[in-house]
Amino acid sequence: MTFFTQRKVAIAGAVIAAAIFIAANAHLITVAVTSQPDCTLSARGAAAKPSC
C-alpha cells in the first residue's frame, strides 16, 4: 500500500468515525428533546406519574 493510498484510507476512516459520532449525538439530543420530562424518577425511585 502506497503512502497516498494509506493516507486516503486513514482520512476516510476518520471522516466516517466523525460522522458516526455526530449522528449518535444528534440522536441523543433528539430523544432528549422529544422525551416526556414528567416521566423521570422521583426521590422514591418510582415513576413521577402512574401513566409512565
N, C-alpha and C positions, 0 to 999 in steps of 0.2 A: 504494500500500500504506500503510495507516494505521500509526501508531506502535504500537498494541496488536497488530496482526497481525504486524508486523515483529518485535516483542518475542517473541511466541509462537513464531514460526519460529526465532528465534535460540535460545530456550530449548530447543525440541525438538531442534535440531541439536546443542546442547551435551550434552543427555541421551543422544542416540544415539551421539555420539562417545565419551562416557564409558563407555557400555555396551559398545561395541566394544573399547575399551581394557581394560576389566575382563575381558571374555570371552577376549581374547587372552592376557592374563596368567594367567588360570585354566587355559587350555590348556597354556601353557608349564610351569606348576607341575605339572599332571597328568602331562605327558610326562616331566618330570624325576624325579618320584617313582616312576613305573612303569617307567622305563627300566632297562636292565641296567648297573649301575655297574661290573661287572667288564669290560665291553667298551669301555673307554676306551683312548685311545692311550698307548702307553708312551714312554719316552725315546727309543727307537729309531725311533719313528714307525709301528710295526706294531701290530696289534690285540693286546691283552693275552692273549687266548685264541685259539687257532686256529678255534674254532667261531663266532667273531664275524665 
